[in-house]
């Protein structure tokens, strides 16, 4: 089975710092693949390269078999790659339904300078309601974004990513800033999405990572030191020494 996303020997240097130094891994269709590592490991730079915001100095990125290394960031969603939790694209004064409708219109190349016609366009609002249902926000469709909790905003951001109809989702620290209950809800949501999309998850919450991941890549100083199953990563002495500590052994 060919990988949906293949990252091959990425390197990126900023001055004297090698932010990524040969990072490599593949993600299979339907796989939830987690990236972990200590602060300064190069995770943010790696995600930015995959998303197209930073061009690698060396290495290649393949999406569904197509080399996208030189494809601009704004074109990657149309090729099947969507990122959440980057810079929030939410419109606080709009409802949840309207926010997702905007994302659908943008995906289809529609302009939305005049908002009112779009706000009553069932060809946009009906699928928008479906995306909200997928993330557990169907009952909040007519609420304004400004009224949402932090966790609900994160759920909405996933709905916007799903609205891109991408085959690969990049989720950058979805549990950041969440309390225990919100983290539990997000973990359950990702479990429900798992298998329907290939998901690359960057996350510091190791309990969530171990509950969700099919495979894990460990990044240290920009290098992939191990890619393996949860048990392989949990039990690897080098990983425990570099990152996990004994509490996750």
C-alpha positions in Angstrom: 0.0 0.0 0.0 1.5 3.3 -1.0 1.7 6.0 1.6 -0.6 9.0 1.4 2.1 11.3 2.8 5.8 10.6 2.5 8.4 12.9 4.1 11.9 12.1 2.8 15.1 13.4 4.4 14.0 17.0 5.0 16.6 19.5 6.0 16.2 23.1 7.0 18.9 25.3 8.4 18.5 28.7 10.0 21.9 30.2 10.5 23.9 27.8 12.5 20.8 25.8 13.6 19.6 22.7 11.7 15.9 22.8 12.5 15.2 19.6 10.6 18.1 17.3 9.8 17.0 14.4 7.6 13.5 14.0 9.1 11.8 11.1 7.3 8.6 9.1 7.7 5.5 7.8 5.8 1.8 7.9 6.6 -0.4 5.1 5.3 -4.0 5.7 4.3 -6.2 5.9 7.4 -3.2 6.0 9.7 -3.0 8.4 12.7 0.7 9.1 12.9 2.0 11.2 15.8 5.1 13.4 15.9 6.6 13.9 19.4 9.8 15.4 20.7 11.1 17.9 23.3 10.9 21.6 22.8 13.3 22.7 20.1 13.1 19.3 18.3 12.0 20.9 15.1 8.4 19.9 15.1 7.0 23.3 14.1 9.5 23.7 11.3 8.7 20.2 10.1 5.0 20.9 10.0 5.6 24.2 8.3 7.5 22.5 5.5 4.8 19.9 5.0 2.2 22.6 4.9 4.2 24.6 2.4 5.0 27.6 4.5 8.7 26.9 4.6 10.6 25.4 1.7 13.1 22.7 2.8 16.8 23.1 1.8 16.9 19.4 1.0 14.6 16.5 0.8 11.2 15.8 -0.8 7.5 15.7 0.2 5.1 13.4 -1.6 1.3 13.6 -1.2 -0.7 10.7 -2.7 2.4 9.9 -4.9 2.8 13.5 -6.2 5.9 15.5 -5.4 4.5 18.7 -3.6 7.9 20.0 -2.3 7.7 23.1 -4.5 3.9 23.5 -4.5 2.7 26.8 -2.8 0.9 26.4 0.6 -2.4 27.8 -0.8 -2.5 25.1 -3.4 -1.9 22.1 -1.2 -5.5 21.8 0.2 -6.8 21.3 -3.3 -4.3 18.4 -3.7 -5.5 16.8 -0.5 -3.6 18.4 2.4 -5.4 20.4 5.1 -4.0 21.9 8.3 -5.7 22.9 11.5 -4.5 24.9 14.4 -2.2 27.1 12.4 -3.4 30.7 12.4 -7.0 30.8 13.3 -9.2 31.6 10.3 -12.4 31.9 12.3 -14.8 34.8 11.8 -15.9 35.7 15.4 -19.0 37.7 14.3 -20.3 34.9 12.1 -22.1 31.7 13.2 -20.5 28.3 13.1 -22.6 27.4 10.1 -21.5 30.6 8.3 -17.8 29.9 9.1 -17.9 26.5 7.6 -19.9 27.8 4.6 -17.1 30.2 3.9 -14.6 27.4 4.0 -16.7 25.3 1.5 -17.1 28.3 -0.8 -13.4 29.0 -0.7 -12.7 25.3 -1.5 -14.9 25.5 -4.5 -13.4 28.8 -5.7 -16.4 31.0 -4.9 -16.1 34.6 -3.8 -17.8 35.8 -0.7 -17.6 39.6 -0.8 -21.4 39.8 -0.4 -22.1 37.8 2.7 -25.9 37.8 2.8 -26.6 35.6 -0.3 -24.2 33.0 1.1 -25.8 33.0 4.5 -29.0 31.7 3.0 -27.5 29.4 0.4 -28.6 25.9 1.3 -26.0 24.4 -1.1 -23.4 25.7 1.4 -25.3 25.6 4.7 -26.5 21.9 4.3 -22.9 20.5 3.9 -21.7 22.9 6.5 -24.2 21.4 9.0 -22.8 17.9 8.1 -19.2 19.0 8.9 -20.3 20.4 12.2 -22.1 17.1 13.0 -18.9 15.2 12.3 -17.1 17.2 15.0 -20.0 17.1 17.5 -21.1 20.8 17.1 -24.4 20.2 15.3 -26.4 21.8 18.1 -24.2 24.9 18.1 -24.6 25.8 14.4 -26.4 29.1 14.9 -24.1 30.3 17.8 -21.6 32.9 17.1 -17.9 31.9 17.2 -17.3 34.6 19.9 -19.5 32.6 22.2 -17.5 29.3 22.0 -15.3 27.8 24.6 -11.6 27.2 23.7 -12.3 23.5 23.1 -15.3 24.2 20.9 -13.2 26.6 18.8 -10.7 23.7 18.3 -13.6 21.4 17.2 -14.7 24.1 14.7 -11.2 24.4 13.3 -11.3 20.7 12.6 -14.6 21.1 10.9 -13.0 23.8 8.7 -10.2 21.4 7.9 -12.7 18.6 7.0 -14.5 21.0 4.7 -11.4 21.1 2.5 -12.2 17.5 1.6 -8.6 16.6 2.1 -7.2 13.1 2.4 -4.5 14.1 4.9 -5.0 16.2 7.9 -2.2 18.1 9.8 -3.3 18.7 13.4 -0.9 20.9 15.2 -1.2 20.5 19.0 -5.0 20.2 19.2 -5.0 19.8 23.0 -3.0 22.9 23.6 -4.6 25.1 26.3 -7.3 22.6 27.1 -8.4 21.2 30.5 -8.9 17.6 31.2 -12.5 17.4 30.0 -11.9 19.3 26.8 -8.8 17.1 26.1 -10.9 14.0 26.6 -13.6 15.3 24.2 -10.9 16.1 21.6 -9.3 12.6 22.0 -12.7 11.0 21.4 -13.3 13.2 18.3 -9.9 12.2 16.8 -10.7 8.5 17.5 -13.9 8.9 15.5 -12.0 10.5 12.6 -9.2 7.9 12.7 -9.3 5.5 9.8 -11.4 7.9 7.6 -8.4 10.2 7.0 -4.6 10.0 7.2 -3.8 12.2 10.2 -0.5 13.7 11.2 -0.7 14.7 14.8 1.8 16.9 16.7 1.0 16.8 20.3 2.6 17.2 23.8 -0.1 15.3 25.7 1.4 11.9 25.8 -1.6 10.2 27.2 -3.6 11.4 24.2 -0.8 10.4 21.8 -0.6 6.8 23.3 -4.4 6.5 23.1 -4.6 7.7 19.5 -1.5 6.8 17.5 -1.0 3.9 15.2 2.6 4.8 14.9 4.8 7.5 16.4 7.9 9.3 15.0 10.2 10.8 17.6 12.1 13.9 16.6 15.2 15.1 18.5 17.3 18.0 17.2 15.6 17.8 13.8 16.4 14.1 13.4 14.1 11.1 13.3 15.5 8.9 16.0 12.7 6.3 15.9 9.4 5.5 14.1 7.4 2.7 15.6 4.3 1.5 17.4 3.2 2.9 20.7 4.8 0.0 22.6 8.1 0.4 20.7 8.3 4.1 21.4 7.2 3.7 25.1 9.8 1.0 25.7 12.7 2.4 23.8 15.5 3.5 26.3 16.8 6.2 24.0 13.3 7.8 23.6 12.7 7.6 27.4 16.1 9.3 28.0 15.5 12.0 25.4 11.9 12.8 26.0 9.4 10.6 27.8 10.9 10.1 31.3 10.0 7.2 33.5 6.4 8.3 34.1 5.5 7.0 30.6 7.6 3.9 30.7 
